Amino acid sequence: MSDAPDVRKALAAWVGYLGDIGVRELRLGEPGSRPAIAPGAQREAAGTHDPGGLLAAIREDLGDCQRCKLCQARTKIVFGVGNPQAKLMFVGEGPGADEDAQGEPFVGRAGQKLNEMIRAIGMERGDVYIANVVKCRPPGNRDPEPDEVATCSPFLFRQIEAIRPAVIVTLGSPATKTLLGTKAGITSLRGRWGSFRGIPVMPTFHPAFLLRSYTVENRQAVFADLKTARARIDEAQ
């Protein structure tokens, strides 16, 4: 069959998707029966990539999430915001107090700093997509714990697969460690390209770090990272 490679590729992507959402076993139905397939998966199988529809399906799957202990003190789930067809995606670690109250990532002081960072490379907040590793606020704004990351990160991975950005910028150590699968800290990794499932990843400092340590050196470092990311996007177009 001339389309066999495409079929195999689609099947591999589907199996990877199932793994991301925690499926470890597949059962075949009776002859003639049809498996239940999520609407987003049906669109993918049909060869139509619909980022907005896929994101909506992921949010529906997330539901009123009770999968880890972070649900116990949250006010709102903070899913993600921005352009479903964004070429640039920012990934942080988790919501803070303002984000927990409003249900949108990066809307507090760190969010205002991120908006400045985005504008510094000639883009606007509405041009990009912004999400976090975990969707509920960790108590006291602590880093997400390993079990929380393991539970929630598959939803982030599905968001990335839906959006298919040209470049991902990770903000701070937890996001960088999650996407690059490393134990190294952000200080040693920022400014150096990594990769997540074939997508270039540029690690840089979290906006909250800039608010705490707003030195000329740190500001220039972040600006250099974002300029490098923007150049990579421009080259790909």
C-alpha positions as CSV (number, residue, x, y, z in Angstrom):
1,M,0.0,0.0,0.0
2,S,1.4,3.4,-1.0
3,D,0.0,5.0,2.2
4,A,1.4,2.4,4.5
5,P,4.2,4.7,5.9
6,D,1.6,7.3,6.7
7,V,-0.6,4.8,8.4
8,R,2.3,3.5,10.5
9,K,3.2,7.1,11.5
10,A,-0.3,7.9,12.5
11,L,-0.5,4.7,14.5
12,A,2.7,5.4,16.3
13,A,1.5,8.9,17.1
14,W,-1.7,7.5,18.5
15,V,0.1,4.9,20.7
16,G,2.3,7.7,22.0
17,Y,-0.8,9.8,22.8
18,L,-2.3,6.9,24.7
19,G,0.9,6.5,26.7
20,D,0.9,10.2,27.6
21,I,-2.6,10.0,29.1
22,G,-1.7,6.9,31.1
23,V,-3.1,4.0,29.0
24,R,-1.0,0.9,29.6
25,E,-3.2,-1.8,28.1
26,L,-5.4,-2.0,24.9
27,R,-8.2,-4.5,24.6
28,L,-9.7,-5.4,21.2
29,G,-13.5,-5.3,20.9
30,E,-15.8,-7.8,19.3
31,P,-15.6,-8.1,15.5
32,G,-17.4,-5.2,13.9
33,S,-17.4,-3.1,17.1
34,R,-15.9,0.4,17.1
35,P,-13.6,1.7,19.8
36,A,-14.4,5.0,21.6
37,I,-12.1,7.6,20.2
38,A,-11.8,11.1,21.5
39,P,-13.0,13.8,19.0
40,G,-9.5,15.2,18.8
41,A,-8.1,11.8,17.9
42,Q,-10.7,11.4,15.2
43,R,-9.6,14.6,13.6
44,E,-5.9,13.5,13.8
45,A,-6.8,10.1,12.3
46,A,-8.6,11.9,9.5
47,G,-5.4,13.9,8.8
48,T,-6.9,17.3,9.9
49,H,-4.8,19.0,12.6
50,D,-7.1,21.2,14.6
51,P,-5.1,22.8,17.5
52,G,-8.1,24.6,19.0
53,G,-10.2,21.5,18.9
54,L,-7.5,19.4,20.4
55,L,-6.9,21.8,23.2
56,A,-10.6,21.9,24.0
57,A,-10.6,18.1,24.1
58,I,-7.6,18.1,26.4
59,R,-9.3,20.6,28.7
60,E,-12.4,18.4,28.8
61,D,-10.3,15.4,29.7
62,L,-8.7,17.3,32.5
63,G,-12.1,18.1,33.9
64,D,-12.4,19.0,37.6
65,C,-9.1,17.3,38.1
66,Q,-8.6,15.4,41.4
67,R,-5.6,13.3,40.3
68,C,-3.1,14.7,42.8
69,K,-3.0,16.5,46.1
70,L,-2.6,19.9,44.5
71,C,-6.4,19.9,43.9
72,Q,-7.1,20.1,47.7
73,A,-6.3,23.8,48.0
74,R,-6.7,25.3,44.6
75,T,-9.3,27.8,43.6
76,K,-9.2,27.3,39.8
77,I,-7.5,25.0,37.4
78,V,-5.0,27.0,35.2
79,F,-5.0,25.3,31.9
80,G,-3.2,27.6,29.4
81,V,-3.9,30.6,27.3
82,G,-2.9,32.0,23.9
83,N,-2.9,31.3,20.2
84,P,-3.5,27.6,19.5
85,Q,-1.4,28.0,16.3
86,A,1.5,29.8,18.1
87,K,5.0,29.4,16.8
88,L,6.3,30.3,20.2
89,M,5.2,28.5,23.4
90,F,6.3,29.5,27.0
91,V,6.2,26.9,29.7
92,G,6.4,27.7,33.4
93,E,6.3,25.6,36.5
94,G,2.9,26.3,38.1
95,P,0.3,28.9,38.9
96,G,0.8,31.5,41.7
97,A,-1.8,33.2,43.8
98,D,-3.1,35.6,41.1
99,E,-3.2,32.8,38.5
100,D,-5.1,30.5,41.0
101,A,-7.7,33.3,41.5
102,Q,-8.2,34.1,37.8
103,G,-7.6,30.7,36.2
104,E,-5.1,32.1,33.7
105,P,-1.3,31.6,33.7
106,F,1.1,34.5,34.2
107,V,-1.3,37.3,35.2
108,G,0.5,38.6,38.3
109,R,3.7,40.5,38.6
110,A,5.7,37.7,36.9
111,G,3.1,37.7,34.2
112,Q,3.6,41.4,33.6
113,K,7.3,40.8,33.3
114,L,6.7,38.0,30.9
115,N,4.6,40.4,28.8
116,E,7.5,42.8,28.7
117,M,9.8,39.9,27.6
118,I,7.5,39.0,24.8
119,R,7.2,42.5,23.5
120,A,11.0,42.9,23.6
121,I,11.2,40.5,20.7
122,G,8.5,42.1,18.7
123,M,5.6,39.9,19.6
124,E,2.4,40.2,21.8
125,R,1.0,38.0,24.4
126,G,-1.8,37.0,22.0
127,D,0.8,35.7,19.5
128,V,2.1,33.0,21.8
129,Y,0.8,30.2,24.0
130,I,1.5,30.0,27.7
131,A,1.1,27.0,30.0
132,N,2.6,25.4,33.1
133,V,3.9,22.0,34.0
134,V,1.2,21.7,36.7
135,K,-2.3,23.2,36.4
136,C,-3.0,23.8,40.1
137,R,-1.1,26.1,42.5
138,P,1.5,24.4,44.7
139,P,1.1,25.6,48.3
140,G,3.2,28.6,49.1
141,N,4.4,28.7,45.5
142,R,6.8,25.9,46.1
143,D,8.2,23.9,43.2
144,P,6.0,21.1,42.0
145,E,6.9,17.7,43.6
146,P,7.9,14.7,41.4
147,D,4.5,12.9,41.9
148,E,2.6,16.1,40.9
149,V,4.8,16.6,37.8
150,A,4.3,12.9,36.8
151,T,0.5,13.2,37.2
152,C,0.1,16.5,35.4
153,S,2.8,16.8,32.8
154,P,1.1,14.4,30.3
155,F,-1.6,17.1,29.9
156,L,1.2,19.7,29.1
157,F,2.8,17.2,26.6
158,R,-0.6,16.9,24.9
159,Q,-0.9,20.7,24.7
160,I,2.5,20.8,23.0
161,E,1.5,18.1,20.6
162,A,-1.7,20.0,19.8
163,I,0.0,23.4,19.2
164,R,3.1,22.1,17.5
165,P,5.1,25.3,18.2
166,A,8.3,26.0,16.3
167,V,10.1,26.8,19.5
168,I,9.4,26.3,23.3
169,V,10.9,28.6,25.9
170,T,11.1,27.0,29.3
171,L,10.9,29.4,32.2
172,G,13.0,28.3,35.2
173,S,14.4,25.0,36.5
174,P,11.2,22.9,37.0
175,A,9.9,23.5,33.4
176,T,13.3,22.9,31.9
177,K,13.9,19.7,33.9
178,T,10.5,18.4,32.9
179,L,10.8,18.9,29.2
180,L,14.5,18.1,28.8
181,G,14.5,15.2,31.2
182,T,17.5,16.5,33.1
183,K,18.5,17.1,36.7
184,A,20.7,20.1,35.8
185,G,19.7,23.5,37.0
186,I,18.6,26.5,34.9
187,T,21.9,28.4,35.5
188,S,23.9,25.8,33.6
189,L,21.2,25.2,30.9
190,R,19.9,28.7,30.0
191,G,20.9,29.9,26.6
192,R,21.7,26.4,25.4
193,W,19.3,24.6,22.9
194,G,17.6,21.4,24.0
195,S,14.8,19.4,22.4
196,F,11.4,18.0,23.3
197,R,10.1,15.4,20.8
198,G,11.9,17.2,18.0
199,I,10.8,20.7,19.0
200,P,13.7,23.1,19.9
201,V,13.7,24.2,23.5
202,M,15.4,27.3,24.8
203,P,15.7,27.4,28.6
204,T,15.8,30.8,30.3
205,F,15.3,32.4,33.7
206,H,11.7,32.6,35.1
207,P,10.2,36.1,35.2
208,A,9.9,35.8,39.0
209,F,13.6,35.4,39.2
210,L,14.1,38.6,37.3
211,L,11.8,40.4,39.7
212,R,14.0,39.1,42.6
213,S,17.3,39.6,40.9
214,Y,16.8,42.3,38.2
215,T,20.4,42.9,37.4
216,V,21.7,44.2,34.0
217,E,23.5,40.8,33.6
218,N,20.3,38.8,34.1
219,R,18.2,41.1,32.0
220,Q,20.7,40.8,29.1
221,A,20.9,37.1,29.5
222,V,17.1,36.6,29.2
223,F,16.9,39.0,26.3
224,A,19.7,37.1,24.4
225,D,17.8,33.8,25.0
226,L,14.6,35.2,23.6
227,K,16.3,36.9,20.6
228,T,17.8,33.5,19.8
229,A,14.4,31.8,20.1
230,R,12.8,34.5,17.8
231,A,15.6,34.1,15.3
232,R,15.0,30.3,15.2
233,I,11.3,30.9,14.5
234,D,12.0,33.4,11.7
235,E,14.4,30.9,10.1
236,A,11.8,28.2,10.1
237,Q,9.2,30.3,8.3
